[in-house]
Amino acid sequence: MTQKQKIPLSFYRTPSGGEPVRDFIKRLPTEDRKVLGSDLLAAQWKWPVGMPLCRPMGGGLYEIRTTLPSRRIARTLLIYWQQQLVALNAFIKKTTTTPDADLQLARKRQRETEHEKEE
């Protein structure tokens, strides 16, 4: 049996160099940050991951589902692109459905990432 390798994780970078997902994670309380980081690490080691950790959103977009110790729910939207995971958007979920604005932002960043990597 072959040993699984850890898939690299990168963060979407804005044209000005900011990394909104990394910034979101850094703003979380320490315990929440540890749990979210652990879920991202699990995805890196076990990709492709299924439910309950990771849900496909269609079109190559995936949602990492994290229940935080602060009794909140975080979602990280990412893609698997060119042998790496790219975190596009992250947010605290406040309703039962993924907010359209967050989904559209992730899809916009997905198009930008895929276009940039092709050039």
N, C-alpha and C positions, 0 to 999 in steps of 0.2 A: 504494500500500500504506500502511495506517495504522500509525502508530508505537504500539507497545505501551506501556502505562503501568505503572508500578510499583504493585502492589497493597499497600495498607497492611498492616502486621503489628502486631497487638497481643498482649499477654500476658494470659492469664486472671488475674483479680484475686480473691483470697479476700475474704470479708466484712470481714476485718480490714485489708484493703488490701495484703496481701502478694502478690508475683508469683513463685510457685514456679518457673516455667520460667526466668524471668530470673535468679533466684537460682542455679539449677542451672548455667546458662551461665557466670555470673560465677565459680563455684567451679572451673571447668575450668582446666587449664593454658593459658597464652596461645596456644600453637600449636593446641591442640584447639579453643579458643574461636574462633580465626580461621576454621578449616575449617568448623565448625558454622555460624557466622555467614554464611559464604560460601554454604553450601547453602540457608540460609533466604532469603538475598538472591536466589539463583537462582530459588527458588520464587516470590518476589514478582514478579520480572521476567518469568517464563516461564509463569505460571499459565494454564491447568491444565498441570501437569507430570506426565509418566508415569514409568515405570521407566527406569533403576534408581534415580533420586533419590526418587521419591514413589510410594508404594503405597496404593491405596484399601483401607480397612479395613472398609467397609460403613457404611451409615447416615449418610453425610456426613463420616465421620472419615477422615483421611489420616495416613500415616506418612512423615516425611522421614527418609531413611536416610543416615547419615553414618558414614564410616570415618575415625576420628581418627588423627592422627600417632602417638599414644601406643599404637597397635595395639589400640585398643578400638573398640567399635561403639556409637554413640549413636543414639537414636531420639527424634524430636520428633513428638508427636501433635497434630494441629491440625484445624481446620474452616475452611471458606470460608463466612463468614456476613456478610450485608449488605455486600457488596463489600469485605470485608477478610479476611485470614487471622488466626485467633485460635489462638495456641499454648496448648494445654491441659495438656500433660504432657511431660516429657522425662526420659530415663533412660539409663543404660549397659546395653546388652543383654548378658546373660551366657549365654543359651541360644539355640537356633535358633528358638524361637517367642516371640512377644510375651507377657510374663507377664500372666496374667489380672488380677492386682491393678492393674497399670499401665493396662491396657485399660479396666477398670471405672472407675477413677478418671477417665480421660479422658472416658468416656461420661457420668459423673455431672456433670463440669464442662461438658460439651457441653449437657446438659439445662438446667443452671443458666444458662449463657450465652444460650441460645436463649430461655429463659423471661424472663430479665431484659430482653433487647432488645425483646421483644414488649410489655412493659408501658409 
